[in-house]
Structure formats: structure tokens, C-alpha cells
Amino acid sequence: MNSPLKHLPAMERRAVTVETVIALAAEQNPSEITTAAIAKRMGLTQGAIFRHFSSKDAILEAVMEWVAEKLLSRQEKVLQGGLSPLVALEAIFMAHIDFVVEHPGVPRILFGELQRGESTAPKRMAQSLIRRYAERVQQLLEEGKECGDVDTSLESEAGAILFIGTVQGLVMQSLLAGDVGRIQRVAPQAFAIFRRGIGRTQ
């Protein structure tokens, strides 16, 4: 099979490999994705894959780098928009939901890495992503307290955990139901509940 990918520059082929893994993860258990399956989907040999990645974990590292860059850049775009803290939190919440709908393989990979017993580079990268994500949410919650939109008694770390947990819960429900698009329909109501929970009491 004469794949056009054979003639791509190295960086582009690495990027296509990452996209291929994410696409495969939407269809099957990420832990069962082999380099042979990746190569087959791309129309390449395994040898061609290993010219760019030393191992499957190295591929997963590249996937996690891609996820972190894409997800955090969406956060950053919202943060630079000059929105009020609560409006920014809702925008980040919905941007995260949209990201999952566009790339349903991502949460399957992320959950899979976090469940691994051993400490691997991809797992540490997933943990770092969640930590950085939570820090930005905490920052917005603190700003919300300062401007009077968020209950000043709120523990911001707990609020950030609840925020992320709400997103993860919606994602998990959609995966169990086999309907990723469902989360876009219920996400606004879920955020409304979160917002009422953190809002300033009269």
C-alpha cells in the first residue's frame, strides 16, 4: 500500500500518529491499541512508526503533550477574553465539553493512563495536566470571591475539584451511554447547578 503518509516530513508524521491514536481510542480500549494497529490505520509499517517513536509509551507521551496543549490553550483563550470570573468558568466548562465531543478518544486515553498502577511518563503528564487545569480554575474562583460573585467561604481547591469532577462525571456518563453528544445537551444545566453551589449567599 503506497500511503501518502510515507512522504510526510517527520514532524507531520508524528502529528498524524497522535491523531491516529486518538481516533483509535474512540473505537476501542486504549490499552489494547498496538503499534501494529496504529501502523495499519496509517498505511505504514511498524518500522516506519518506530523511526519517530521509540516505544508505545513514547507515542502516548506525544498524545498527552497534544492534549495538554490543546486543552490548556482553550483555557488560556478564555482567560484572555476579559470575562467576569463566573462567565469565564462557564466558558471553560463548555470549551472542555466541546473538546471531548470533538475528540472522544481523549478521555478514554486520559482515564486509562490515570488508572495505571506504575508511574509512567504519560501518567505523570496526565497528572500534571489536571493539576495545571485545576490551578487555573482555583484562580478564577478566588477572583470570583474578590468581586463578590462567589461565596467567600468557598474552599477554592474543593471548588476546582468539583468543577473537574462535574466534567469528568458528564464524560463518563456519555461513554457509558455510548452517546458523547449527550453531554453537550446536559452540560449547561450541570454548570448551572455548580454555579448555584458556589454562588454568594444573600
Secondary structure as GFF3:
##gff-version 3
##sequence-region A 1 202
A	DSSP	three_ten_helix	4	7	.	.	.	ID=ss1
A	DSSP	alpha_helix	10	25	.	.	.	ID=ss2
A	DSSP	three_ten_helix	30	32	.	.	.	ID=ss3
A	DSSP	alpha_helix	35	42	.	.	.	ID=ss4
A	DSSP	alpha_helix	46	50	.	.	.	ID=ss5
A	DSSP	alpha_helix	56	79	.	.	.	ID=ss6
A	DSSP	alpha_helix	85	102	.	.	.	ID=ss7
A	DSSP	alpha_helix	105	114	.	.	.	ID=ss8
A	DSSP	alpha_helix	121	146	.	.	.	ID=ss9
A	DSSP	alpha_helix	156	177	.	.	.	ID=ss10
A	DSSP	alpha_helix	182	198	.	.	.	ID=ss11
###
